[in-house]
Amino acid sequence: MKNAPSILWFYRDLRLGDNAALTGAIARGEAVIPLYIRDGNDDEGGASKWWLHHALENLGSDLSACGAGLILRHGKPLDILRRVIAETGAKAVTWARRYEPELAARDAKIIAALKEDGIEVVVHPGFLLFEPEQIKTGGSTPFKVFTPFSKACFAAPAPAHTLAAPKKIKGIEAIASDDLVDWKLIPKTAWWVKGLGDDWHVGEKAAGRQLQHFIKSNLMGYKTARDRPDIAGTSRLSPSLHFGHISPRQVWHAIHHAQDASPACAQSAHRYLLEILWREFSWHLLCAIPDFTTQPLQKSFMQFPWLNDDAGLAAWQRGQTGYPIVDAGMRELWQTGWMHNRVRMIVASFLIKDLLIDWRIGMAWFWDTLVDADLGSNTASWQWVAGCGADASPYFRIFNPTLQGEKFDPQGDYVRRFVPELAKMDAKFIHEPWKAPADVLAKAGVVLGRTYPKPIVDHATARARALKALKTSKGEDGQAPESEDLFE
């Protein structure tokens, strides 16, 4: 109908630039009604809720500056859409595709219902570089190994060029909107809320600045620096990608442009793009395997003898395991809502293989505490460390937290930052304080078991126990091959 407005339903694309759904809605030539719906079944973790509050606040401000305010509604999406259609006379609804299996199934029903109502529905590609239907094996089945998947992505036609942010959006007269404060997304009692605000800047403009800072300051050395939690060597764009303050296409083209401008950074640029493609791979797996978030991809792990260790889990969550690199990572997570990727692997390995606690329990803790809690990446990465997922780390690879700390935090600066009770410890012993002579401990002001815990497990003993459990669950006999380097 001529002059009828269209509804733009936001989800994980909380930006104006490179937003195909927004560009498509504006191209209709009529008014646009930006709408964000909070479903009663939303299950974000506490840190993600904090970020979402600020993301919606920021998006609302950006939209208002363009002439169309953001409408917030809470309830079942189809009911809300029909209500807003009735209030505004809208004849079209557009949104970006959702890839979570449950949401994709729900959206299919919404599309059918709205079309029956005589409403036009347009769904644009969502928060991935490539649609899951695009990247397939030669046999037209989804990839389940990362390396050939990444090669197929690099060989595919490049993602489309990014879309400019609109300067003006034709809006409508204001209609009722929820008050964001009433959604109570920011916990009142969590002491770490202030820490998140100190560590992060939320929104589209902040994400753009962060990307440019990374390219200018850290991209050149990324290939090696990416593994060092003691230095600022990563982009820290994961929460902005998760909430859609920046699109993977914007990142992809910016990195390629930087590589063209400075060929010397080619190896680091390629390494960074592989990380973007791991996120992509994770979501392609989730689309192909709906139970991926709850069941191990390698079915031999279905009978794995996990332990119920409440004390061990609590020590891990609080960063009180007695292994400094593990404790630093868990405290960084609690204080900042984020953890360095190398340390994520170390702490995950410790929970799964040193403590024999189910990977799904660790995944749930990350879901609640990470500002970048991403369903695809979180699932694929935990399954990778457990050895039960796609492209999984071999089951006998068990990260040695001491050796990992010594290699990737050689002077202990990362540990000192997040485990202040070890701040004065000699670098020689900071990753294994239980081996420090009494005079070294005294000089550092450390009393093991009092000011800092003794290790809650002996790593060598835990490793042997894990190998036995892993081999039993896989129905194998004989000795596992010794892992190399830092995995013993």
C-alpha positions in Angstrom: 0.0 0.0 0.0 1.4 3.4 -1.0 2.6 5.5 1.9 2.3 2.6 4.3 5.4 2.4 6.6 7.5 -0.7 7.1 8.8 -2.2 10.4 12.5 -2.9 10.7 12.9 -5.6 13.4 16.4 -5.4 15.0 18.1 -8.4 16.5 21.9 -8.9 16.4 22.5 -6.0 13.9 22.5 -3.1 16.3 24.1 -0.6 13.9 23.2 1.7 11.1 26.2 1.1 8.8 26.3 -2.0 6.6 22.8 -3.0 7.6 21.1 -4.6 4.6 17.7 -4.8 6.4 17.8 -1.1 7.2 19.0 -0.1 3.7 16.2 -2.3 2.2 13.5 -0.7 4.5 14.7 2.8 3.5 14.7 1.9 -0.2 11.0 1.4 -0.1 10.7 5.2 0.1 8.2 5.2 3.0 8.5 5.6 6.7 10.5 3.1 8.7 9.6 1.9 12.2 12.7 0.6 14.0 11.6 -2.1 16.5 13.4 -4.2 19.1 11.5 -7.0 20.7 12.5 -8.7 23.9 11.1 -12.1 24.0 10.2 -13.5 27.4 12.3 -16.6 26.5 15.5 -14.6 26.0 18.3 -16.2 27.9 21.3 -13.9 27.7 23.8 -14.2 30.6 24.3 -11.4 33.1 27.3 -9.8 31.3 25.4 -9.9 27.9 22.4 -8.2 29.4 24.6 -5.4 30.7 26.0 -5.0 27.2 22.6 -5.2 25.5 21.3 -2.4 27.7 24.0 0.0 26.6 23.8 -1.3 23.0 20.1 -0.5 22.8 20.6 2.9 24.5 23.3 3.7 21.9 21.3 2.5 18.9 18.3 4.4 20.0 20.3 7.6 20.1 21.8 7.0 16.7 18.4 6.3 15.2 16.8 9.4 16.8 19.6 11.5 15.3 18.5 10.2 11.9 14.8 10.9 12.4 13.4 7.6 13.5 13.3 6.6 17.2 13.7 3.0 18.3 10.6 1.3 19.7 11.1 -1.2 22.5 8.5 -3.9 23.1 8.5 -7.0 25.3 6.5 -10.1 24.5 6.0 -12.8 21.9 7.4 -11.5 18.6 4.4 -12.4 16.4 2.0 -10.7 18.9 4.1 -7.6 19.1 4.5 -7.4 15.3 0.8 -7.6 14.8 0.2 -5.0 17.5 2.6 -2.5 16.0 1.1 -3.2 12.5 -2.3 -2.4 13.8 -1.1 0.8 15.5 0.8 2.1 12.5 -0.8 0.6 9.4 2.5 -0.9 8.4 2.3 -3.3 5.4 5.8 -4.7 5.4 8.3 -6.2 7.9 12.0 -6.7 7.3 14.7 -8.2 9.4 18.1 -9.9 9.3 18.2 -13.6 9.2 18.6 -15.5 12.5 20.7 -18.7 12.4 19.9 -20.2 15.8 17.9 -23.4 15.0 15.1 -22.5 17.4 14.8 -18.9 16.2 15.0 -19.9 12.6 12.1 -22.3 13.1 10.1 -19.6 15.0 10.8 -17.1 12.3 9.5 -19.5 9.6 6.2 -19.6 11.5 6.1 -15.8 11.8 6.8 -15.3 8.1 3.9 -17.7 7.2 1.5 -16.0 9.7 2.3 -12.4 8.5 1.9 -13.4 4.9 -1.5 -14.8 5.7 -2.2 -11.4 7.2 -1.3 -9.8 3.9 2.0 -8.4 5.2 5.1 -8.4 3.0 8.1 -10.0 4.7 11.7 -9.5 3.6 14.5 -11.3 5.3 18.1 -10.2 4.6 21.3 -12.1 5.3 22.3 -11.8 8.9 25.5 -11.7 10.9 27.7 -14.0 8.9 30.0 -13.5 6.0 28.6 -16.4 4.0 25.2 -17.9 4.2 25.3 -21.5 5.3 24.0 -22.6 2.0 27.0 -21.0 0.2 29.9 -22.9 1.7 29.6 -26.7 1.1 31.8 -29.6 0.4 32.1 -31.1 -3.1 29.2 -33.4 -2.1 27.0 -30.4 -1.1 27.2 -31.3 2.6 28.3 -29.0 5.4 32.0 -28.9 6.3 32.9 -30.5 9.6 36.6 -29.7 9.5 37.8 -26.2 9.8 40.8 -26.1 7.4 39.0 -27.1 4.2 36.1 -24.9 5.3 38.4 -21.8 5.6 40.0 -22.6 2.2 36.5 -22.8 0.6 35.7 -19.4 2.1 38.9 -17.8 0.8 38.2 -19.3 -2.6 34.6 -18.1 -2.7 33.6 -14.8 -4.2 34.5 -12.0 -1.8 31.7 -10.8 0.5 29.8 -7.9 -0.9 31.1 -4.4 -0.3 29.7 -2.7 2.8 26.7 -0.4 2.8 26.9 3.2 4.0 25.0 4.3 7.1 22.0 6.5 6.3 22.1 10.1 7.3 18.3 10.4 7.3 15.5 8.0 8.1 11.9 8.9 7.5 10.1 8.1 10.8 6.6 8.2 12.0 4.9 9.9 14.9 5.9 8.4 18.2 4.1 5.3 19.4 4.2 3.6 22.7 7.6 2.1 23.7 8.8 0.3 26.8 11.3 2.2 29.0 14.6 0.4 28.7 15.3 0.8 32.4 12.1 -1.3 33.1 13.7 -4.3 31.4 16.2 -4.4 34.3 19.1 -5.7 32.2 21.7 -4.3 34.5 22.1 -6.3 37.7 21.9 -4.1 40.8 23.8 -6.5 43.0 26.7 -7.6 40.8 29.9 -5.9 41.9 31.5 -6.4 38.5 29.1 -4.0 36.7 31.4 -1.0 37.3 34.3 -3.1 36.0 32.6 -3.7 32.7 31.9 0.0 32.3 35.6 0.8 32.9 36.8 -1.8 30.4 34.4 -1.4 27.5 32.9 1.3 25.2 29.6 0.1 23.6 28.2 1.0 20.2 28.8 1.3 16.5 31.1 4.3 16.7 33.2 2.7 19.4 33.5 -0.5 17.4 34.7 1.4 14.4 37.4 3.2 16.5 38.4 -0.2 18.0 38.9 -1.7 14.6 41.0 1.2 13.3 43.1 1.1 16.5 43.8 -2.6 16.0 44.8 -2.1 12.4 47.1 0.8 13.1 48.6 -0.5 16.3 48.4 -4.3 16.5 47.7 -5.9 13.2 51.3 -6.0 12.1 52.4 -8.2 15.0 49.1 -10.1 15.5 50.4 -13.5 14.3 52.6 -13.9 17.3 51.2 -11.4 19.8 47.7 -13.0 19.6 48.9 -15.7 22.0 50.3 -13.3 24.7 47.7 -12.3 27.3 50.3 -10.0 29.0 50.3 -7.6 26.0 47.6 -5.9 24.0 47.9 -8.0 20.9 44.3 -8.8 19.9 41.4 -6.7 18.4 38.9 -7.2 21.3 36.1 -6.8 18.7 34.3 -10.0 19.7 31.5 -8.4 21.7 31.0 -5.8 19.0 30.7 -8.5 16.4 28.3 -10.5 18.6 26.0 -7.5 19.1 26.4 -6.3 15.5 27.9 -2.9 16.3 30.2 -3.9 13.4 29.6 -6.4 10.7 32.0 -9.2 9.7 32.0 -7.7 6.2 33.3 -4.4 7.5 36.1 -6.2 9.4 36.9 -8.5 6.4 37.2 -5.6 3.9 39.1 -3.4 6.4 41.7 -6.1 7.1 42.1 -6.8 3.3 42.5 -3.1 2.7 45.2 -2.9 5.4 46.9 -5.9 3.9 46.9 -4.3 0.4 48.3 -1.1 1.8 51.0 -2.8 3.8 52.0 -6.3 2.3 54.3 -6.8 5.3 51.3 -7.6 7.5 50.0 -10.3 5.1 50.7 -13.2 7.5 49.1 -11.5 10.5 46.1 -10.4 8.4 45.6 -13.9 7.2 45.8 -15.2 10.7 43.3 -12.7 11.9 40.9 -13.6 9.1 41.1 -17.2 10.1 39.8 -16.2 13.5 36.8 -14.5 11.8 36.3 -17.7 9.8 36.3 -19.8 13.0 33.3 -17.8 14.2 31.8 -18.4 10.8 32.5 -22.1 10.9 31.0 -22.4 14.4 27.7 -21.0 13.1 27.7 -23.1 10.0 28.0 -26.1 12.3 25.2 -25.0 14.5 22.9 -24.5 11.5 23.7 -28.0 10.3 23.6 -29.7 13.7 20.7 -28.4 15.8 21.7 -30.3 18.9 25.3 -29.1 18.7 24.9 -26.9 21.9 23.9 -29.9 24.0 25.4 -33.0 22.5 29.0 -33.9 21.6 29.6 -34.1 17.9 31.9 -37.1 18.5 29.3 -39.6 19.8 32.0 -41.7 21.6 31.9 -39.0 24.2 28.3 -39.7 25.1 29.4 -42.1 27.8 32.2 -40.0 29.2 32.5 -40.5 33.0 32.3 -36.8 34.1 32.7 -36.0 37.8 30.4 -34.1 40.1 32.9 -31.8 41.8 31.2 -28.8 43.3 34.2 -27.7 45.2 36.5 -27.9 42.2 33.9 -26.0 40.0 33.6 -23.3 42.6 37.4 -22.9 42.8 37.6 -22.7 39.1 34.8 -20.1 38.9 36.4 -17.9 41.6 39.9 -18.2 40.2 41.2 -20.1 43.3 42.6 -23.2 41.7 46.2 -22.6 42.8 47.4 -22.5 39.1 48.1 -18.8 38.5 47.4 -18.6 34.8 44.1 -20.4 35.3 43.2 -18.1 38.2 44.2 -15.0 36.3 42.0 -15.9 33.4 38.9 -16.7 35.5 39.4 -13.4 37.4 39.8 -11.4 34.2 36.5 -12.9 33.0 34.7 -12.0 36.2 36.2 -8.5 36.4 35.9 -7.5 32.7 33.4 -9.9 31.1 36.1 -11.0 28.6 39.1 -13.4 28.6 42.1 -13.6 26.3 41.6 -16.4 23.8 44.8 -18.4 24.7 43.7 -18.3 28.3 40.2 -19.4 27.4 41.8 -22.6 26.0 43.9 -23.1 29.2 41.0 -22.6 31.6 38.7 -24.8 29.6 41.3 -27.6 29.4 41.8 -27.4 33.2 38.1 -27.7 33.9 37.5 -30.5 31.5 40.7 -32.6 31.8 42.2 -31.7 35.1 38.9 -31.7 37.0 36.9 -34.0 34.7 33.9 -31.6 34.8 31.5 -31.6 31.9 32.3 -29.1 29.1 28.7 -28.0 29.1 29.0 -26.7 32.6 32.0 -24.6 31.6 30.2 -23.4 28.5 27.2 -22.3 30.7 29.6 -20.3 33.0 31.1 -18.5 30.0 27.6 -17.9 28.6 26.7 -16.0 31.8 29.9 -14.1 32.3 31.2 -13.2 28.8 30.1 -9.9 27.1 30.8 -11.7 23.8 28.9 -14.9 24.8 28.2 -16.2 21.3 26.2 -19.4 20.9 28.1 -20.7 17.9 31.7 -19.8 19.0 31.1 -20.7 22.6 29.8 -24.2 21.7 32.4 -25.0 19.0 35.3 -23.8 21.1 34.3 -25.8 24.3 33.8 -28.9 22.2 37.1 -28.4 20.5 39.0 -28.2 23.8 37.1 -31.3 25.1 38.0 -33.2 22.0 34.5 -34.1 21.2 33.7 -31.5 18.5 34.5 -30.7 14.9 38.2 -30.3 14.1 38.7 -31.3 17.8 42.0 -31.1 19.6 43.2 -34.7 20.0 41.8 -36.2 23.1 45.3 -36.8 24.6 46.2 -33.1 24.4 45.9 -31.7 27.9 47.2 -28.2 28.4 49.8 -28.0 31.1 48.9 -24.7 32.9 52.4 -24.1 34.2 54.1 -24.5 30.8 51.4 -22.5 29.1 51.9 -19.7 31.6 55.7 -19.7 31.3 55.6 -19.5 27.5 52.8 -17.0 27.0 53.1 -14.9 30.1 56.9 -15.2 30.6 57.4 -12.4 33.1 54.1 -13.1 34.9 52.7 -9.6 34.1 49.2 -11.0 33.2 49.1 -13.0 36.4 50.3 -10.0 38.5 47.5 -7.9 37.0 44.6 -10.3 37.9 46.1 -12.2 40.9 47.5 -9.3 42.9 48.4 -11.5 45.9 51.2 -12.8 43.6 52.3 -9.4 42.4 55.7 -9.5 44.2 56.5 -13.1 43.3 59.7 -13.8 41.5 59.1 -14.4 37.8 60.9 -17.7 38.0 58.2 -19.1 40.3 55.1 -17.0 39.5 53.6 -19.9 37.5 54.4 -22.5 40.1 54.6 -20.8 43.5 54.3 -24.1 45.3 57.9 -24.8 44.1 59.3 -21.5 45.4 61.7 -21.6 48.3 60.5 -20.3 51.7 62.5 -17.1 51.5 61.1 -16.3 48.0 57.6 -16.8 49.3 58.3 -14.7 52.3 59.8 -11.9 50.3 56.7 -11.9 48.0 54.4 -11.9 51.0 52.8 -15.2 49.9 51.6 -17.9 52.4 50.4 -20.9 50.4 47.1 -22.1 51.6 46.4 -18.8 53.2 47.1 -15.8 51.0 47.0 -17.9 47.8 45.7 -21.5 47.5 47.8 -24.5 47.0 47.0 -26.4 43.7 43.6 -28.1 44.1 44.9 -31.0 41.9 48.3 -32.3 40.9 48.4 -31.8 37.2 50.4 -35.0 36.4 48.0 -37.1 38.4 45.0 -35.4 36.9 46.4 -35.8 33.4 46.8 -39.6 33.9 43.3 -39.8 35.2 41.9 -37.9 32.3 43.7 -40.1 29.8 42.3 -43.2 31.4 38.8 -41.8 31.4 39.1 -40.5 27.8 40.5 -43.8 26.5 37.8 -45.8 28.4 35.0 -43.7 26.9 36.4 -44.2 23.4 36.8 -47.9 23.9 40.5 -47.9 23.3 43.3 -50.1 24.7 47.0 -49.5 25.2 48.9 -46.3 26.0 47.9 -43.0 24.6 50.7 -41.3 22.6 52.5 -38.7 24.6 51.5 -35.2 23.7 54.2 -32.8 22.7 55.4 -29.3 23.8 53.0 -27.6 26.1 50.2 -30.2 26.3 51.8 -32.6 28.8 
